Amino acid sequence: MNKLIHVTQKDIDEGCKVEGTSCMVARALKRAYPNAQSIYASYGSHTGLGGAFARIGKKYFTMSIACAKRMSDWDDGKTVKPFAFRLKPR
């Protein structure tokens, strides 16, 4: 799963802040993995990773600290531009 995931302006505009199942990153993951039974994205020290993670079905993946920063900024109401990231198996 080294797929490049694209967070679009539509994901940014229509995602739900502080909602791991419908935030901008979760929306992008749902588009990239349409057959996944469940998708969740989170970030921060509460993840135990100091970065960000995603769960796709029953598998966990890490995302970069840069992705976590964008998620945090977005949740805090700061402007975020479209971006891309890769998942790493955890």
CORTAGI-V411182 format. One record per helix or strand of 3 or more residues. SS is the DSSP state (H for helix, E for strand). FROM is the first residue (numbers start at 1). TO is the last residue. If there is no record, write none. Layout:
# CORTAGI-V411182
ss:from:to
SS:FROM:TO
SS:FROM:TO
This chain:
# CORTAGI-V411182
ss:from:to
E:4:7
H:9:14
H:24:32
E:39:43
H:45:47
E:52:56
E:59:63
H:65:75
E:83:86
